[in-house]
Amino acid sequence: MQMVKKILLTLFLLWFALLAFMPKQEMYYALEKALAEQEIEINEQSIEEGWFSLSIRDASVYGKGIKIAGIEKFTCHTLLFYTKIEIDSVVLDDSLKAMLPQTTDKVLLTYSLLSPLTVWIHAEGVFGTLEGSADLKERKLHIDFTEVKEIGTIRSELKKGERGWYYEKSF
């Protein structure tokens, strides 16, 4: 029994040390480099690293040199087997407001090893509330609008189903 306790304690300490000393900022810079190859740039005001998280404040997102959106706060929490990304206050550029809702209050992306091929999506904004998932195996995005407010700008992209409006796209 003592041996089992020692093994479990060692595994827990290794897991904790891996998370605590993981180079989170370097991983973010690697992501920036990968996005730069797609001509997407992120200019952030500050980066804060925590024990299990990385927070980015006041970020501007540019695509091909044109400002697309501003993000107040982006936080990534990870426990290796469970990762949660929270994005607060996304404001799209004025040039895009004819195509998409201009503000999104909160976006929550969740990934778990229990379902390794699915990323769960939750968002709230002027459009209402949406729930959805991205299936990485079938490369399919499905979003259900659970509470609809102002979807006039994106209504042409949505389909009407039994449970309300939804959006589906292959990627």
Salt bridges, closest charged atoms under 4 A:
GLU48 OE2 - ARG57 NE 3.39
GLU49 OE2 - LYS24 NZ 3.87
GLU86 OE2 - HIS77 NE2 3.52
GLU86 OE2 - LYS84 NZ 3.58
GLU86 OE1 - LYS106 NZ 3.39
ASP88 OD1 - LYS106 NZ 3.75
GLU124 OE2 - HIS122 NE2 3.03
GLU131 OE2 - HIS122 ND1 2.42
ASP144 OD1 - HIS142 NE2 2.94
ASP144 OD2 - ARG163 NH2 2.75
GLU147 OE2 - LYS149 NZ 3.90
GLU168 OE2 - LYS140 NZ 3.85
GLU168 OE2 - HIS142 ND1 2.90
